[in-house]
Amino acid sequence: MSKMTIFDPAMCCSTGVCGPSVDPELLRVAAVLEDLKKSGIEVVRHNLSSEPQAFMRSETVAHALNEKGIKALPITMVDGKIVKSGRYPTNEELSHLLGVSVDKIEPATKVKVNKCSCGPKGCC
């Protein structure tokens, strides 16, 4: 089985799925990663704000950051090689890269997240 490692930009928590306005893309990624783990794929995720040393330990990631800066993030690696940089892979891309059926990582129901627009004090 393949090993996938994701190097996330700085986020408030390990998945970025917290607070009053959740980014739907981060919600999708968190759900997909859980499904991949259930399928036996080893998944490791590093957050720049809580694990900066992991970014420097990886020569490949450190090089990408030196070349492109923070725009290189998120970085997705499969078996030690960068397969996507600057955005998260789609479900279809992950299916192809990891050799798993897209049905195993597609949610049974689609989740729609509405961004809060109630003002500076948060959601109503």
All heavy atoms as an XYZ file, in Angstrom:
919
protein
N       0.827     -1.194      0.000
C       0.000      0.000      0.000
C       0.870      1.255      0.000
O       1.952      1.270      0.550
C      -0.885      0.049      1.246
C      -2.132     -0.785      1.182
S      -3.329      0.010      0.117
C      -4.452     -1.304     -0.102
N       0.326      2.298     -0.577
C       1.023      3.575     -0.656
C       0.925      4.333      0.656
O       0.038      4.091      1.471
C       0.411      4.429     -1.758
O       0.615      3.828     -3.004
N       1.841      5.268      0.829
C       1.807      6.182      1.972
C       1.647      7.587      1.424
O       2.384      8.002      0.536
C       3.098      6.093      2.780
C       3.141      7.093      3.925
C       4.441      7.014      4.695
C       4.454      8.051      5.800
N       5.727      8.019      6.533
N       0.654      8.295      1.945
C       0.407      9.664      1.523
C       0.709     10.609      2.683
O       0.296     10.355      3.812
C      -1.034      9.851      1.076
C      -1.282     11.239      0.521
S      -2.880     11.425     -0.275
C      -3.929     11.427      1.139
N       1.437     11.679      2.378
C       1.757     12.697      3.366
C       1.308     14.043      2.825
O       1.594     14.376      1.674
C       3.271     12.741      3.654
O       3.722     11.426      3.986
C       3.575     13.684      4.797
N       0.584     14.780      3.663
C       0.125     16.116      3.274
C       0.772     17.138      4.198
O       0.753     16.988      5.418
C      -1.404     16.225      3.326
C      -2.026     15.292      2.286
C      -1.853     17.671      3.094
C      -3.516     15.336      2.207
N       1.358     18.155      3.585
C       1.944     19.279      4.309
C       1.002     20.459      4.103
O       0.954     21.044      3.020
C       3.345     19.576      3.784
C       4.334     18.481      4.101
C       4.459     17.375      3.276
C       5.115     18.558      5.236
C       5.365     16.363      3.572
C       6.021     17.550      5.548
C       6.143     16.454      4.711
N       0.227     20.754      5.152
C      -0.783     21.813      5.100
C      -0.185     23.173      5.418
O       0.791     23.266      6.168
C      -1.883     21.547      6.139
C      -2.767     20.373      5.791
O      -3.357     20.386      4.690
O      -2.886     19.456      6.622
N      -0.803     24.251      4.905
C      -0.402     25.588      5.343
C      -0.771     25.761      6.817
O      -1.444     24.896      7.400
C      -1.230     26.517      4.450
C      -2.340     25.692      3.939
C      -1.894     24.270      3.947
N      -0.371     26.851      7.410
C      -0.694     27.119      8.817
C      -2.204     27.197      8.983
O      -2.879     27.933      8.263
C      -0.033     28.419      9.266
N      -2.714     26.386      9.905
C      -4.150     26.368     10.203
C      -4.328     26.361     11.715
O      -3.414     25.997     12.455
C      -4.811     25.130      9.587
C      -4.725     25.092      8.080
S      -5.681     23.748      7.326
C      -4.776     22.303      7.835
N      -5.526     26.714     12.162
C      -5.784     26.821     13.595
C      -5.795     25.470     14.303
O      -5.556     25.395     15.495
C      -7.095     27.551     13.838
S      -8.526     26.724     13.099
N      -6.081     24.394     13.566
C      -6.084     23.056     14.154
C      -5.535     22.075     13.122
O      -5.231     22.466     11.999
C      -7.482     22.658     14.608
S      -8.694     22.555     13.270
N      -5.434     20.820     13.481
C      -4.770     19.847     12.613
C      -5.455     19.641     11.265
O      -4.805     19.295     10.286
C      -4.646     18.506     13.328
O      -5.929     17.990     13.609
N      -6.765     19.867     11.180
C      -7.476     19.653      9.920
C      -7.967     20.943      9.283
O      -8.346     20.948      8.120
C      -8.702     18.750     10.134
O      -9.594     19.396     11.038
C      -8.305     17.394     10.660
N      -8.026     22.024     10.057
C      -8.576     23.271      9.547
C     -10.093     23.288      9.560
O     -10.718     24.242      9.132
N     -10.690     22.215     10.067
C     -12.150     22.100     10.092
C     -12.622     22.497     11.489
O     -12.993     21.667     12.310
C     -12.612     20.664      9.736
C     -14.121     20.583      9.694
C     -12.036     20.249      8.394
N     -12.559     23.784     11.758
C     -12.968     24.291     13.059
C     -13.393     25.751     12.898
O     -13.163     26.350     11.865
C     -11.829     24.158     14.066
S     -10.289     24.888     13.501
N     -14.002     26.272     13.916
C     -14.434     27.667     13.875
C     -15.797     27.816     13.229
O     -16.395     26.850     12.745
N     -16.305     29.036     13.199
C     -17.664     29.273     12.707
C     -17.824     29.161     11.195
O     -18.902     28.874     10.702
C     -17.976     30.697     13.176
C     -16.641     31.334     13.331
C     -15.694     30.242     13.734
N     -16.762     29.376     10.418
C     -16.896     29.268      8.966
C     -15.864     28.263      8.452
O     -14.679     28.547      8.386
C     -16.725     30.627      8.292
O     -15.437     31.138      8.521
N     -16.343     27.090      8.120
C     -15.483     25.999      7.682
C     -15.329     26.052      6.166
O     -16.310     26.179      5.433
C     -16.087     24.645      8.106
C     -15.261     23.497      7.573
C     -16.195     24.571      9.622
N     -14.094     25.950      5.695
C     -13.808     25.901      4.267
C     -14.279     24.552      3.732
O     -13.807     23.509      4.196
C     -12.308     26.081      4.048
C     -11.898     26.057      2.588
O     -12.695     25.628      1.721
O     -10.749     26.443      2.304
N     -15.197     24.525      2.768
C     -15.712     23.254      2.247
C     -14.616     22.348      1.681
O     -14.713     21.124      1.768
C     -16.681     23.673      1.146
C     -16.988     25.096      1.383
C     -15.837     25.684      2.143
N     -13.557     22.922      1.143
C     -12.467     22.118      0.605
C     -11.733     21.377      1.725
O     -11.388     20.213      1.587
C     -11.495     22.988     -0.197
C     -10.336     22.231     -0.779
C     -10.691     21.205     -1.859
O     -11.881     20.923     -2.100
O      -9.758     20.671     -2.470
N     -11.526     22.040      2.855
C     -10.879     21.382      3.988
C     -11.769     20.289      4.572
O     -11.283     19.254      5.012
C     -10.502     22.400      5.061
C      -9.385     23.365      4.686
C      -9.199     24.414      5.778
C      -8.091     22.625      4.416
N     -13.066     20.518      4.563
C     -14.012     19.506      5.022
C     -13.949     18.276      4.114
O     -13.909     17.141      4.581
C     -15.425     20.086      5.053
C     -16.515     19.207      5.624
C     -16.231     18.858      7.070
C     -17.858     19.913      5.499
N     -13.899     18.497      2.806
C     -13.794     17.382      1.845
C     -12.509     16.601      2.073
O     -12.517     15.371      2.155
C     -13.822     17.908      0.404
C     -13.676     16.787     -0.640
C     -13.416     17.331     -2.038
N     -12.118     17.957     -2.188
C     -10.968     17.290     -2.444
N     -10.968     15.972     -2.561
N      -9.841     17.955     -2.583
N     -11.396     17.312      2.212
C     -10.102     16.658      2.397
C     -10.094     15.828      3.676
O      -9.642     14.683      3.680
C      -8.952     17.690      2.381
C      -7.647     17.069      2.827
C      -8.817     18.299      0.994
N     -10.603     16.384      4.773
C     -10.634     15.651      6.043
C     -11.453     14.365      5.909
O     -11.036     13.304      6.384
C     -11.198     16.539      7.153
N     -12.599     14.446      5.243
C     -13.449     13.261      5.056
C     -12.766     12.224      4.171
O     -12.778     11.024      4.463
C     -14.796     13.672      4.467
N     -12.144     12.672      3.090
C     -11.460     11.764      2.168
C     -10.296     11.067      2.862
O     -10.094      9.857      2.694
C     -10.988     12.518      0.908
C     -10.005     11.701      0.102
C     -12.182     12.912      0.054
N      -9.532     11.801      3.647
C      -8.394     11.204      4.342
C      -8.851     10.125      5.321
O      -8.201      9.083      5.446
C      -7.564     12.272      5.045
C      -6.875     13.286      4.133
C      -6.041     14.259      4.948
C      -6.048     12.613      3.066
N      -9.947     10.358      5.992
C     -10.485      9.330      6.889
C     -10.894      8.091      6.108
O     -10.640      6.967      6.525
C     -11.662      9.871      7.701
C     -11.246     10.742      8.846
C     -10.262     10.070      9.802
O     -10.526      8.926     10.242
O      -9.216     10.676     10.094
N     -11.531      8.277      4.956
C     -11.924      7.147      4.111
C     -10.702      6.389      3.602
O     -10.709      5.160      3.528
C     -12.788      7.615      2.934
C     -14.179      8.049      3.370
O     -14.593      7.693      4.496
O     -14.840      8.758      2.599
N      -9.645      7.107      3.243
C      -8.423      6.459      2.780
C      -7.805      5.612      3.880
O      -7.342      4.495      3.640
C      -7.420      7.497      2.269
C      -7.778      8.166      0.947
C      -6.816      9.311      0.662
C      -7.769      7.163     -0.193
N      -7.794      6.143      5.104
C      -7.261      5.389      6.241
C      -8.049      4.096      6.438
O      -7.475      3.038      6.686
C      -7.302      6.234      7.517
C      -6.286      7.353      7.546
C      -6.443      8.177      8.820
C      -5.570      9.402      8.817
N      -5.772     10.237     10.010
N      -9.372      4.193      6.303
C     -10.225      3.003      6.454
C      -9.958      1.979      5.352
O     -10.194      0.796      5.534
C     -11.701      3.404      6.448
C     -12.125      4.149      7.682
C     -13.563      4.620      7.581
C     -13.925      5.508      8.754
N     -15.243      6.125      8.589
N      -9.457      2.449      4.211
C      -9.134      1.558      3.088
C      -7.727      0.975      3.214
O      -7.277      0.264      2.325
C      -9.250      2.315      1.759
O     -10.571      2.723      1.537
N      -7.023      1.318      4.296
C      -5.696      0.763      4.515
C      -4.547      1.609      4.014
O      -3.394      1.193      4.075
N      -4.831      2.808      3.512
C      -3.775      3.715      3.051
C      -3.211      4.437      4.270
O      -3.957      4.956      5.092
C      -4.329      4.760      2.056
C      -5.057      4.107      0.904
C      -3.239      5.721      1.609
C      -4.208      3.516     -0.162
N      -1.887      4.468      4.386
C      -1.264      5.215      5.470
C      -1.279      6.694      5.093
O      -0.781      7.075      4.036
C       0.170      4.744      5.696
C       0.829      5.432      6.866
C       2.261      4.986      7.096
O       2.729      4.035      6.442
O       2.924      5.627      7.928
N      -1.875      7.507      5.957
C      -1.989      8.939      5.707
C      -1.379      9.692      6.883
O      -1.722      9.437      8.031
C      -3.471      9.361      5.530
C      -3.574     10.866      5.343
C      -4.119      8.625      4.385
N      -0.468     10.606      6.568
C       0.154     11.461      7.575
C      -0.092     12.896      7.148
O       0.030     13.230      5.970
C       1.676     11.186      7.672
C       2.321     12.114      8.683
C       1.940      9.734      8.006
N      -0.435     13.724      8.117
C      -0.730     15.120      7.806
C       0.061     16.015      8.746
O       0.069     15.798      9.959
C      -2.229     15.338      7.990
C      -2.760     16.553      7.322
C      -4.275     16.526      7.281
N      -4.738     17.692      6.574
C      -6.004     18.038      6.464
N      -6.935     17.292      6.998
N      -6.338     19.114      5.808
N       0.732     17.027      8.191
C       1.522     17.969      8.983
C       0.982     19.379      8.763
O       0.753     19.789      7.634
C       2.998     17.939      8.580
C       3.649     16.605      8.746
N       3.930     16.065      9.979
C       4.061     15.699      7.838
C       4.501     14.885      9.820
N       4.590     14.640      8.529
N       0.811     20.109      9.856
C       0.317     21.483      9.828
C       1.493     22.409     10.110
O       2.212     22.232     11.099
C      -0.767     21.625     10.903
C      -1.387     22.992     10.967
O      -0.797     23.993     10.586
N      -2.605     23.047     11.476
N       1.708     23.387      9.248
C       2.840     24.300      9.386
C       2.864     24.994     10.741
O       3.927     25.171     11.334
C       2.846     25.333      8.257
C       4.001     26.323      8.245
C       5.343     25.609      8.158
C       3.849     27.304      7.088
N       1.707     25.368     11.280
C       1.699     26.110     12.543
C       2.040     25.230     13.743
O       2.611     25.722     14.712
C       0.363     26.817     12.764
O      -0.690     25.896     12.768
N       1.735     23.945     13.694
C       2.007     23.093     14.851
C       3.206     22.161     14.670
O       3.736     21.652     15.648
C       0.767     22.263     15.203
O       0.412     21.423     14.127
N       3.661     21.942     13.438
C       4.782     21.033     13.183
C       5.767     21.597     12.151
O       6.067     20.937     11.157
C       4.271     19.695     12.664
C       3.418     18.901     13.605
C       2.987     17.609     12.944
O       3.778     16.649     12.983
O       1.885     17.580     12.376
N       6.286     22.779     12.356
C       7.192     23.351     11.350
C       8.443     22.502     11.113
O       8.992     22.492     10.011
C       7.541     24.731     11.911
C       7.269     24.635     13.375
C       6.145     23.653     13.521
N       8.868     21.751     12.125
C      10.063     20.924     11.974
C       9.872     19.825     10.930
O      10.829     19.452     10.246
C      10.502     20.327     13.327
C       9.564     19.314     13.926
C       8.339     19.871     14.647
O       8.050     21.059     14.605
N       7.605     18.992     15.302
N       8.655     19.335     10.754
C       8.388     18.304      9.743
C       8.644     18.844      8.334
O       9.089     18.109      7.451
C       6.953     17.802      9.862
N       8.383     20.121      8.125
C       8.581     20.747      6.824
C      10.071     20.870      6.494
O      10.462     20.767      5.343
C       7.921     22.130      6.792
C       6.418     22.070      6.807
C       5.715     21.661      7.931
C       5.691     22.436      5.684
C       4.338     21.608      7.944
C       4.306     22.388      5.679
C       3.629     21.964      6.815
N      10.875     21.078      7.506
C      12.314     21.216      7.291
C      13.017     19.857      7.247
O      14.061     19.723      6.629
C      12.937     22.092      8.381
C      12.463     23.548      8.326
S      12.777     24.354      6.742
C      11.153     24.467      6.021
N      12.430     18.849      7.902
C      13.014     17.499      7.871
C      12.919     16.882      6.486
O      13.744     16.061      6.106
C      12.318     16.573      8.867
C      12.891     16.610     10.249
C      12.443     15.427     11.075
N      11.010     15.217     11.077
C      10.188     15.621     12.031
N      10.648     16.257     13.082
N       8.889     15.389     11.952
N      11.898     17.262      5.735
C      11.737     16.747      4.378
C      12.502     17.657      3.417
O      12.112     18.798      3.180
C      10.265     16.704      3.975
O      10.143     16.421      2.598
N      13.578     17.146      2.871
C      14.394     17.926      1.942
C      13.575     18.374      0.733
O      13.705     19.505      0.254
C      15.594     17.086      1.490
C      16.628     17.857      0.725
C      17.844     17.009      0.409
O      18.349     16.329      1.320
O      18.284     17.044     -0.756
N      12.685     17.502      0.264
C      11.848     17.803     -0.898
C      10.896     18.960     -0.603
O      10.745     19.879     -1.414
C      11.051     16.548     -1.316
O      11.963     15.477     -1.521
C      10.244     16.779     -2.562
N      10.256     18.920      0.561
C       9.311     19.971      0.938
C      10.057     21.279      1.209
O       9.619     22.342      0.761
C       8.471     19.544      2.159
C       7.633     20.696      2.688
C       7.578     18.365      1.794
N      11.165     21.200      1.907
C      11.956     22.405      2.185
C      12.396     23.069      0.882
O      12.337     24.299      0.743
C      13.165     22.056      3.047
N      12.797     22.268     -0.096
C      13.209     22.807     -1.395
C      12.027     23.502     -2.093
O      12.180     24.603     -2.637
C      13.768     21.683     -2.273
C      14.199     22.132     -3.624
N      15.324     22.921     -3.825
C      13.652     21.941     -4.853
C      15.436     23.188     -5.115
N      14.441     22.601     -5.757
N      10.856     22.866     -2.070
C       9.663     23.466     -2.687
C       9.310     24.789     -2.023
O       8.962     25.763     -2.701
C       8.485     22.503     -2.617
N       9.414     24.842     -0.703
C       9.122     26.089      0.016
C      10.154     27.172     -0.285
O       9.796     28.344     -0.402
C       9.052     25.821      1.523
C       7.807     25.078      1.988
C       7.937     24.687      3.449
C       6.553     25.906      1.761
N      11.406     26.780     -0.431
C      12.437     27.760     -0.787
C      12.222     28.320     -2.180
O      12.497     29.487     -2.431
C      13.834     27.143     -0.675
C      14.289     27.018      0.757
O      13.873     27.785      1.614
N      15.125     26.035      1.018
N      11.717     27.490     -3.101
C      11.481     27.936     -4.477
C      10.217     28.768     -4.626
O      10.219     29.806     -5.262
C      11.386     26.737     -5.417
C      12.700     26.207     -5.866
C      12.554     25.208     -7.002
O      11.420     24.854     -7.390
O      13.597     24.784     -7.510
N       9.100     28.280     -4.058
C       7.788     28.896     -4.290
C       7.232     29.643     -3.093
O       6.199     30.299     -3.205
C       6.782     27.821     -4.702
C       7.131     27.120     -5.988
C       6.102     26.057     -6.306
C       6.491     25.274     -7.539
N       5.576     24.147     -7.776
N       7.848     29.484     -1.940
C       7.315     30.101     -0.738
C       6.040     29.413     -0.296
O       5.764     28.273     -0.658
N       5.246     30.128      0.451
C       4.020     29.574      1.032
C       3.009     29.153     -0.035
O       2.138     28.337      0.220
C       3.423     30.574      2.045
C       2.522     29.891      3.046
C       2.706     31.694      1.357
C       3.273     29.130      4.084
N       3.149     29.679     -1.266
C       2.245     29.308     -2.358
C       2.378     27.839     -2.742
O       1.513     27.295     -3.409
C       2.496     30.185     -3.584
C       2.078     31.613     -3.388
C       2.330     32.427     -4.627
C       1.934     33.877     -4.378
N       2.146     34.700     -5.555
N       3.457     27.188     -2.316
C       3.647     25.761     -2.603
C       2.685     24.895     -1.793
O       2.420     23.747     -2.161
C       5.079     25.341     -2.291
N       2.156     25.447     -0.692
C       1.283     24.671      0.180
C      -0.167     24.741     -0.244
O      -0.602     25.770     -0.753
C       1.437     25.166      1.619
C       2.839     25.039      2.191
C       2.884     25.655      3.586
C       3.302     23.594      2.233
N      -0.916     23.700     -0.046
C      -0.525     22.422      0.520
C       0.298     21.595     -0.467
O       0.159     21.743     -1.674
C      -1.860     21.729      0.805
C      -2.801     22.303     -0.202
C      -2.346     23.714     -0.413
N       1.148     20.739      0.095
C       1.937     19.802     -0.705
C       1.457     18.401     -0.370
O       1.371     18.036      0.809
C       3.439     19.938     -0.403
C       3.967     21.293     -0.888
C       4.231     18.781     -1.025
C       5.395     21.588     -0.485
N       1.145     17.643     -1.403
C       0.743     16.243     -1.215
C       1.832     15.361     -1.795
O       2.254     15.555     -2.936
C      -0.597     15.955     -1.920
O      -1.591     16.858     -1.419
C      -1.045     14.523     -1.685
N       2.277     14.416     -0.967
C       3.304     13.472     -1.399
C       2.743     12.053     -1.328
O       1.982     11.727     -0.422
C       4.540     13.571     -0.501
C       5.215     14.921     -0.543
S       6.621     15.044      0.577
C       7.854     14.153     -0.356
N       3.111     11.243     -2.298
C       2.791      9.814     -2.267
C       4.108      9.072     -2.394
O       4.874      9.308     -3.337
C       1.806      9.417     -3.389
C       1.609      7.908     -3.431
C       0.467     10.128     -3.216
N       4.357      8.214     -1.423
C       5.588      7.428     -1.378
C       6.834      8.298     -1.543
O       7.764      7.965     -2.278
C       5.555      6.310     -2.415
C       4.428      5.323     -2.154
O       4.077      5.130     -0.965
O       3.902      4.737     -3.107
N       6.826      9.470     -0.875
C       7.995     10.327     -0.839
C       8.179     11.277     -2.005
O       9.143     12.029     -2.047
N       7.238     11.274     -2.957
C       7.353     12.166     -4.116
C       6.179     13.145     -4.136
O       5.034     12.773     -3.899
C       7.343     11.356     -5.413
C       8.554     10.458     -5.541
C       8.530      9.698     -6.832
C       9.751      8.787     -6.881
N       9.726      7.883     -7.991
N       6.475     14.412     -4.459
C       5.411     15.412     -4.567
C       4.544     15.082     -5.779
O       5.053     14.950     -6.891
C       5.980     16.833     -4.682
C       6.690     17.225     -3.389
C       4.867     17.840     -5.004
C       7.331     18.608     -3.400
N       3.241     14.945     -5.526
C       2.297     14.673     -6.607
C       1.354     15.849     -6.852
O       0.699     15.918     -7.889
C       1.484     13.380     -6.341
C       2.393     12.171     -6.337
C       0.703     13.466     -5.040
N       1.288     16.783     -5.895
C       0.433     17.963     -6.053
C       0.959     19.053     -5.132
O       1.329     18.792     -4.000
C      -1.000     17.613     -5.674
C      -2.014     18.666     -6.044
C      -2.071     18.883     -7.520
C      -3.435     18.629     -8.059
N      -3.480     18.787     -9.494
N       0.994     20.264     -5.657
C       1.480     21.401     -4.887
C       0.596     22.610     -5.180
O       0.190     22.826     -6.316
C       2.934     21.691     -5.282
O       3.416     22.820     -4.615
N       0.283     23.371     -4.134
C      -0.504     24.590     -4.311
C      -1.990     24.421     -4.118
O      -2.707     25.394     -3.949
N      -2.460     23.206     -4.147
C      -3.871     22.898     -3.854
C      -3.978     21.409     -3.541
O      -3.068     20.644     -3.825
C      -4.799     23.296     -4.996
C      -4.669     22.476     -6.254
C      -5.750     22.858     -7.278
N      -5.669     22.044     -8.462
C      -6.171     20.829     -8.590
N      -6.796     20.263     -7.583
N      -6.047     20.153     -9.713
N      -5.100     21.028     -2.966
C      -5.317     19.623     -2.626
C      -5.749     18.846     -3.862
O      -6.459     19.383     -4.723
C      -6.397     19.492     -1.547
C      -5.989     20.102     -0.231
C      -6.461     21.346      0.157
C      -5.120     19.428      0.621
C      -6.082     21.909      1.363
C      -4.729     19.985      1.826
C      -5.219     21.227      2.195
O      -4.834     21.786      3.386
N      -5.347     17.585     -3.957
C      -5.797     16.765     -5.095
C      -7.314     16.531     -5.033
O      -7.893     16.465     -3.953
C      -5.066     15.430     -4.898
C      -4.021     15.672     -3.876
C      -4.445     16.858     -3.077
N      -7.917     16.420     -6.205
C      -9.334     16.076     -6.270
C      -9.505     14.611     -5.871
O      -8.528     13.848     -5.817
C      -9.883     16.264     -7.700
O      -9.217     15.320     -8.557
C      -9.684     17.691     -8.197
N     -10.733     14.208     -5.640
C     -10.998     12.799     -5.326
C     -10.544     11.899     -6.470
O      -9.989     10.820     -6.244
C     -12.479     12.588     -5.038
C     -12.920     13.263     -3.752
O     -12.120     13.909     -3.068
N     -14.183     13.123     -3.416
N     -10.774     12.340     -7.689
C     -10.378     11.551     -8.859
C      -8.861     11.415     -8.935
O      -8.335     10.352     -9.242
C     -10.929     12.165    -10.150
C     -12.447     12.095    -10.280
C     -13.200     13.133     -9.438
O     -12.589     14.132     -8.970
O     -14.404     12.926     -9.206
N      -8.155     12.505     -8.664
C      -6.693     12.457     -8.665
C      -6.177     11.510     -7.582
O      -5.265     10.709     -7.826
C      -6.105     13.865     -8.460
C      -6.283     14.765     -9.655
C      -5.904     16.209     -9.382
O      -6.108     16.705     -8.245
O      -5.406     16.859    -10.316
N      -6.771     11.581     -6.395
C      -6.361     10.690     -5.317
C      -6.623      9.237     -5.679
O      -5.802      8.357     -5.416
C      -7.085     11.049     -4.017
C      -6.622     12.339     -3.353
C      -7.571     12.729     -2.236
C      -5.209     12.193     -2.826
N      -7.764      8.979     -6.293
C      -8.100      7.630     -6.726
C      -7.023      7.086     -7.658
O      -6.543      5.964     -7.493
C      -9.466      7.633     -7.416
O      -9.740      6.397     -8.006
N      -6.632      7.892     -8.624
C      -5.611      7.490     -9.589
C      -4.244      7.316     -8.922
O      -3.550      6.318     -9.145
C      -5.522      8.523    -10.716
C      -4.432      8.268    -11.687
N      -4.491      7.279    -12.635
C      -3.227      8.864    -11.834
C      -3.358      7.273    -13.322
N      -2.578      8.243    -12.867
N      -3.850      8.278     -8.103
C      -2.530      8.251     -7.474
C      -2.350      7.090     -6.506
O      -1.254      6.540     -6.370
C      -2.277      9.564     -6.718
C      -2.089     10.809     -7.569
C      -2.195     12.057     -6.704
C      -0.742     10.757     -8.276
N      -3.440      6.720     -5.823
C      -3.347      5.704     -4.776
C      -3.887      4.345     -5.205
O      -3.803      3.378     -4.445
C      -4.076      6.188     -3.519
C      -3.492      7.463     -2.909
C      -4.416      8.013     -1.837
C      -2.102      7.192     -2.342
N      -4.474      4.280     -6.391
C      -4.989      3.009     -6.878
C      -6.187      2.494     -6.107
O      -6.323      1.290     -5.897
N      -7.048      3.406     -5.665
C      -8.270      3.010     -4.972
C      -9.467      3.493     -5.781
O      -9.379      4.469     -6.523
C      -8.354      3.576     -3.531
C      -7.240      3.036     -2.669
C      -8.353      5.081     -3.516
N     -10.566      2.814     -5.625
C     -11.789      3.208     -6.319
C     -12.277      4.545     -5.787
O     -12.272      4.784     -4.577
C     -12.861      2.141     -6.102
O     -14.121      2.611     -6.529
N     -12.696      5.403     -6.691
C     -13.217      6.708     -6.279
C     -14.452      6.525     -5.397
O     -14.740      7.360     -4.548
C     -13.476      7.633     -7.495
C     -14.717      7.234     -8.249
C     -13.534      9.081     -7.078
N     -15.170      5.414     -5.560
C     -16.345      5.132     -4.722
C     -15.966      4.992     -3.249
O     -16.772      5.276     -2.370
C     -17.049      3.852     -5.178
C     -17.624      3.985     -6.574
O     -17.868      5.135     -7.006
O     -17.822      2.953     -7.234
N     -14.735      4.561     -2.980
C     -14.293      4.387     -1.588
C     -14.016      5.713     -0.900
O     -13.943      5.773      0.324
C     -13.045      3.512     -1.527
C     -13.307      2.071     -1.831
C     -12.141      1.233     -1.376
C     -12.402     -0.201     -1.720
N     -12.759     -0.999     -0.579
N     -13.836      6.770     -1.681
C     -13.516      8.062     -1.069
C     -14.562      9.140     -1.337
O     -14.429     10.248     -0.853
C     -12.114      8.563     -1.497
C     -11.979      8.669     -3.011
C     -11.035      7.688     -0.922
C     -10.650      9.224     -3.473
N     -15.574      8.826     -2.095
C     -16.662      9.776     -2.315
C     -17.649      9.673     -1.164
O     -18.055      8.572     -0.801
C     -17.411      9.471     -3.623
C     -16.660      9.845     -4.869
C     -16.630     11.332     -5.140
O     -17.455     12.077     -4.605
O     -15.749     11.743     -5.902
N     -18.046     10.786     -0.563
C     -19.041     10.716      0.506
C     -20.391     10.239     -0.037
O     -20.738     10.519     -1.179
C     -19.131     12.149      1.026
C     -18.598     13.000     -0.074
C     -17.637     12.151     -0.859
N     -21.104      9.506      0.792
C     -22.420      9.000      0.395
C     -23.399     10.149      0.179
O     -24.255     10.084     -0.686
C     -22.955      8.047      1.460
N     -23.257     11.195      0.979
C     -24.099     12.378      0.810
C     -23.190     13.592      0.704
O     -22.136     13.651      1.320
C     -25.053     12.576      2.008
O     -24.282     12.679      3.185
C     -26.033     11.436      2.123
N     -23.596     14.533     -0.080
C     -22.829     15.765     -0.241
C     -23.155     16.701      0.918
O     -24.306     16.846      1.304
C     -23.169     16.457     -1.566
C     -22.882     15.614     -2.787
C     -21.404     15.471     -3.002
C     -21.151     14.642     -4.254
N     -19.785     14.304     -4.453
N     -22.141     17.311      1.454
C     -22.312     18.258      2.549
C     -22.138     19.655      1.998
O     -21.157     19.955      1.336
C     -21.259     18.000      3.659
C     -21.395     19.021      4.764
C     -21.387     16.597      4.203
N     -23.104     20.500      2.261
C     -23.000     21.888      1.833
C     -22.744     22.744      3.067
O     -23.466     22.662      4.047
C     -24.285     22.345      1.139
C     -24.168     23.752      0.593
C     -25.361     24.151     -0.222
C     -25.147     25.567     -0.724
N     -26.243     26.055     -1.489
N     -21.700     23.525      3.002
C     -21.345     24.392      4.116
C     -21.582     25.825      3.679
O     -21.041     26.275      2.680
C     -19.863     24.196      4.513
C     -19.495     25.152      5.626
C     -19.604     22.763      4.914
N     -22.413     26.517      4.411
C     -22.670     27.928      4.134
C     -21.728     28.763      4.972
O     -21.589     28.539      6.165
C     -24.110     28.305      4.484
C     -25.094     27.640      3.554
O     -24.831     27.500      2.378
N     -26.221     27.207      4.096
N     -21.090     29.710      4.332
C     -20.203     30.595      5.077
C     -21.047     31.626      5.811
O     -22.033     32.128      5.294
C     -19.220     31.272      4.133
C     -18.259     30.272      3.526
C     -17.064     30.960      2.991
C     -16.106     29.884      2.505
N     -14.811     30.374      2.264
N     -20.645     31.889      7.009
C     -21.353     32.858      7.832
C     -21.087     34.266      7.315
O     -19.951     34.630      7.052
C     -20.865     32.726      9.275
S     -21.508     33.984     10.369
N     -22.126     35.040      7.191
C     -21.937     36.419      6.755
C     -22.713     37.377      7.647
O     -23.261     38.360      7.215
C     -22.376     36.580      5.294
O     -23.729     36.224      5.155
N     -22.752     37.040      8.936
C     -23.528     37.835      9.877
C     -22.778     39.055     10.384
O     -23.355     39.888     11.053
C     -23.943     36.974     11.069
S     -25.055     35.642     10.606
N     -21.501     39.128     10.142
C     -20.754     40.284     10.614
C     -19.517     39.884     11.386
O     -19.197     38.717     11.523
N     -18.812     40.876     11.923
C     -17.525     40.623     12.580
C     -17.621     39.848     13.890
O     -16.640     39.330     14.366
C     -16.952     42.029     12.799
C     -18.141     42.907     12.833
C     -19.153     42.292     11.909
N     -18.805     39.765     14.499
C     -18.937     39.072     15.781
C     -19.249     37.598     15.616
O     -19.470     36.887     16.566
C     -20.008     39.728     16.629
C     -19.606     41.112     17.088
C     -20.570     41.650     18.075
C     -20.086     43.031     18.535
N     -20.909     43.573     19.581
N     -19.300     37.098     14.383
C     -19.551     35.672     14.191
C     -20.928     35.390     13.671
O     -21.658     36.290     13.257
N     -21.293     34.118     13.721
C     -22.567     33.691     13.173
C     -23.728     33.971     14.106
O     -23.571     34.049     15.317
C     -22.508     32.194     12.865
S     -21.385     31.833     11.525
N     -24.898     34.110     13.512
C     -26.118     34.400     14.274
C     -26.597     33.175     15.027
O     -26.387     32.088     14.657
C     -27.223     34.848     13.338
S     -26.761     36.283     12.345
